[in-house]
Structures are given as C-alpha cells and as structure tokens.
Amino acid sequence: MFVIAALTLFRLWATAQFDLVPDEAYYWLWSRVPSAGYYDHPPMIAWWIWISTHIFGSTVFGVRALAVVSVFVTSMAVYGIAEELFDDARIARMAAIWLNAMLLVGLAVIFATPDAPSTMFWALTLWVLAQLRRTENPRLWLMIGLLAGLGCVSKYTNLFLGPGILLWLVIDPKARPWRSSPWTLLGGGVALLAFSPVLIWNADHGWISFAKQFGRLADRHAGLSFFAEFLAGQLGLLNPVIAIFVGIAIWHLSREPRKIISSPLTFLILLNGPIIAYMIFHALHDRVHANWLAPAYPALAILAAAAANRASGVTHLRRLSYWVTPVGIGLSSLVLLCFATPFGKHFPWGSPADNVLGWREFSAQIEDTRQRSGAGWIATTDYGLTGELAFEIKGSRLVQQIVDRQRFFFETPDASLIEKPALLVVRASENRLEHYMNCFQSSASVGILNRQAGKRIIESYVVLKVDGAQKDILSNGCNPT
C-alpha cells in the first residue's frame, strides 16, 4: 500500500495549492454552523469540514484534508473486500490501485463534496458485509447498520444500498441464515438510528431536502437524449481500460450459470445493482451528473481486477491491463500537478478546471472595491459565488445571497446589514440584473470585474453599489413588488 500512501501525500499537497471549487466553498459555509441537515444534502460533509478546519484552520488544506484521506480509507476497504471475497492478495492489491486509477476518484472524490464520505461509507459497509458473508458473525450486522446509516447521512444516494442488501439476502444462498435473523433487524435499526437526525431535521423543515433530491424526475419523459452522454461519461471517468475489464467480468459471469448465484462477483453486483439500475433509468429521462455513480466505483474496481487476474494468461489482455495505472493515476496526477503550479493558474484554455481558477484574486478585487465604495456588505445571487467570496474574504460574514434563501436555513444573518449600502455582484451572463435592482431603492454602476486565469477571462461580473434593500431580503430573498 506504499503506492497509495504516497499518492495520498501527493494529493494532500497538490489540492492545497489551488482554490476551492464553488461547491466546496458552499459546503464550507455550512460547516460554520453545524446542523443535522441542509437544503441540498445531508450534513456529513459539513461535519467533516468543521472537524478538519478546526484542526488545520480555514484554509484550502483544512477544507479538503479529510476528503483526500477518505480516498485512502476507501482504498483500504477495497483491498479488504477483495481479500475477503477472493482470498487473493494480488487481486486485492490490484483492485485498490485500480480504484485510484479511476479518473472520477482521482479528480473528483478527492474534493470536499458529499461524494467523499458517501463513497467511503459505502465501501466500508461492503467490507463488513463481505466479512459477514465469510465469518457468519451476527454481531457484524451492528457495524453494517452503523456504516450504512452514516453513508445516508453523507448523501441520499446511499439509500440505494438498502435494496442492494435486500437483493443479496433474497438471492445469495450464503445469506440464507440472515433472512429471518433478529440480528438483521437490529442492523436495520442501527442504520435508522444513525440516519434519524436527518429525518428529524427534514420533518422540522417541511421535508425540503428530500423534496429537492427526490423530485428530480418530476414532469420528465422517457427519451435517449442523455443516455449516450451518461455512457460516454462513465466510460471516461471509470477509465476506459478498467471499463473493458468490468465488461469482461460480467461476460464471464454470464457464461457460468451454475456459479452465478453464489459467486463473489454476484455479491458485488447485487449490492450495487440498484444504484446502477436507477442511474440508467434516470439517464433515460434526464441528465445524470458524472459523480452520482461514485459509490459503485469501489465494486467496479474489484470486478475489473478479478477479470484481469483471470485473464492474465491471455497475452493481449495482460498487456492491456498494464495501461490502467499509467492512464488513470498518471493522467490524474499530471492534471493535479499542473494546477498546483503557476502554469495551471494561467491555463490558456477553458475547461472544467476553470472552477478552481482565479477565485482568490477576484475576491480580493471585490473586497477592495467594497471598501473603496463604502459598501457595508456584499450581495450575491449564486451560492457558489457566495461561498467563494465568504471563504476568501477571511473572517467576514458580510457576504449574503439575496435569492434562494432556503439554502441558508442554517444561519441567522445580521439584520442590520440591510440598513447599509451593499455591493451587488451578479454574473454578466445571468441576464436578471434589472430584476435584482428592483429589490433596492437605488443603484449605481461600479463596473465590471473579471475572474481570470492569467490574461484569459473565465467569467465577468457586473458590480453595482445598491442601497435601500427590501426589509425581508435576507429572509425571503429578492422579490420585487
């Protein structure tokens, strides 16, 4: 595991060198006021950031530290699952390394988003389930319930592990002893207990978080518009070579009907089948974000490693497997290294990496403009911008979003702010400037400020000095009459 430990140290250094992505900054805002729930997601990532920033400070390193370490823990869980299922250290080592060669893991799960704890707790739950499958120790159900419950406190996607466990109990002969066991029910009770703070918070807030996440398919109709995008995206983020070996594993399994029911591969497929099936269904109706399938990636790494081990005697497949690490770990590490150096900060082309570029300098411009204009606070219209400005303008609670105020149930803003003039910052592409101006009695243009990567403009923002805000703008948001 030296390779993974060294990779973790590199990621800790590299990710501390560039700005937060907007979602991370938003979750940092959550962490300032720990809660049992938030509008967008369950609270685990906010708790993680609260812990790590209390240890390392409110720095980029402090925000991301536990997320990066969680990938190391997930890798250890993948090693443990593979060893429990196959009793083969070679497969276990390969699976752990191949997890880190998945581009989604190396370039997304290392950031401080709900995917980090979600994926880790999912993998840890599978590890203990694999131990239960081998040892038949009933007390393991208590740990399974705790880990599964904490996974649901991380992200609602982890609720799909419940149907996966039920499928395993019904189909796998090795699960027969647990179908009517009180220990199974106790495990479910522990999971419910761990998840109960989120349920209570939602009940107290009109089930707003559940409505947001579970209402995504409302008024949508079946179609193929996003399905090809989903397949292509997963092929790339999984690592194309790993994807080939996942396909080989499933193909081999389908050709062995006598072994299929009790196969270790079937164990993984049953537990992860519901989340994969749902994402396919969702892709037939609407866009599936690339990261949504992250919890299934540990199992896919094991499937691929098992197939590669079995095919090691086939020359062309063995040679193909040699490309997994250079393609996955090599490419993701090169990208991180690029953006951890001055070259990345002056990246000449637009890309998804624009999310981590230019925020520090842009925030400094905004704060300097605020002070020179005499504005008492900063009004924003986008949660990512709100988080970035609040994070970079250290020690300031002067950044307040004037729309979507339901996102900020967790805090009580200073009501006296609305008595002071504000600096209104709006993306130039938003085309709702007049709407926002109508929520103030007066406004005056300050100019346009740009977030840049070197000389390349990433995004432009219109900046105005406004005064006379609506009295309820920090509770109900901007609603001009």
Secondary structure as UniProt FT lines:
FT   HELIX           2..15
FT   TURN            16..17
FT   HELIX           22..31
FT   HELIX           44..56
FT   HELIX           60..86
FT   HELIX           89..100
FT   HELIX           103..104
FT   HELIX           105..109
FT   HELIX           115..135
FT   TURN            138..139
FT   HELIX           140..154
FT   HELIX           156..160
FT   HELIX           161..171
FT   HELIX           173..178
FT   TURN            179..180
FT   HELIX           182..204
FT   TURN            205..207
FT   HELIX           208..214
FT   TURN            215..219
FT   TURN            225..226
FT   HELIX           227..238
FT   HELIX           240..254
FT   TURN            257..262
FT   HELIX           264..283
FT   TURN            284..285
FT   HELIX           290..296
FT   HELIX           297..310
FT   TURN            311..313
FT   HELIX           315..321
FT   TURN            322..323
FT   HELIX           324..325
FT   HELIX           326..330
FT   HELIX           331..339
FT   HELIX           342..345
FT   HELIX           352..356
FT   HELIX           359..373
FT   STRAND          377..380
FT   HELIX           383..392
FT   TURN            394..395
FT   STRAND          399..401
FT   HELIX           405..408
FT   TURN            409..410
FT   HELIX           415..419
FT   STRAND          422..427
FT   HELIX           428..430
FT   HELIX           433..437
FT   TURN            438..439
FT   STRAND          440..453
FT   TURN            454..455
FT   STRAND          456..469
FT   TURN            471..476
//
